[in-house]
């Protein structure tokens, strides 16, 4: 790999009061790659995303975006530096139409936002059809795609996705996965936090496993898919869907 990573996190630690909830986490994400953050509830996955996005000030460590140190900067400045966060819930306004969301996202976007609106409607064809509909009239999957599309229009080099398949039917989750793949084809680096281990590993090239706020394993996603016992060994109870998809013998 030449040039700086899209996202480089070194020794990230986060404290809530006297409690250290994330300790010494490292992440390296080159342009166009999906990296999964896996772990049980309470392992610190979403806290890492919030700290990278500037919503939480780290107690220690550094965050760099395309070589630019953004450690401790407020969220609006981190966003201007090229980081887009798609939260676990929300991310859309019920009364705004699809096109209004995209135009709103373009107001303070990087140059080329008009072209990116057209690209978003190409990458998310269901939104092109629903352009005049308000968000409240969309399905859960369509609203998640709208939040992704709006984040893309802002022109990020890095997108942070917190539980993108939460509450989605399998068909909608599959459509969302295809949309994520199209974003990486455009060179965007993606960090995804996802409770559904198999879905996350199917999307990602690499995965980091967190336990009690610490990184306990970094491995190729294909390796973890092939041997779910690795996930079980580091995270505890196995993911039933992952175990069912594993090769026998």
Secondary structure as GFF3:
##gff-version 3
##sequence-region A 1 249
A	DSSP	beta_strand	7	16	.	.	.	ID=ss1
A	DSSP	beta_strand	19	29	.	.	.	ID=ss2
A	DSSP	beta_strand	34	38	.	.	.	ID=ss3
A	DSSP	alpha_helix	45	52	.	.	.	ID=ss4
A	DSSP	beta_strand	60	65	.	.	.	ID=ss5
A	DSSP	beta_strand	68	69	.	.	.	ID=ss6
A	DSSP	alpha_helix	75	80	.	.	.	ID=ss7
A	DSSP	beta_strand	83	86	.	.	.	ID=ss8
A	DSSP	alpha_helix	98	106	.	.	.	ID=ss9
A	DSSP	alpha_helix	113	123	.	.	.	ID=ss10
A	DSSP	alpha_helix	125	129	.	.	.	ID=ss11
A	DSSP	three_ten_helix	135	137	.	.	.	ID=ss12
A	DSSP	alpha_helix	140	153	.	.	.	ID=ss13
A	DSSP	beta_strand	158	162	.	.	.	ID=ss14
A	DSSP	alpha_helix	170	185	.	.	.	ID=ss15
A	DSSP	beta_strand	189	193	.	.	.	ID=ss16
A	DSSP	alpha_helix	197	203	.	.	.	ID=ss17
A	DSSP	beta_strand	206	211	.	.	.	ID=ss18
A	DSSP	beta_strand	214	220	.	.	.	ID=ss19
A	DSSP	alpha_helix	221	226	.	.	.	ID=ss20
A	DSSP	alpha_helix	228	235	.	.	.	ID=ss21
A	DSSP	alpha_helix	240	245	.	.	.	ID=ss22
###
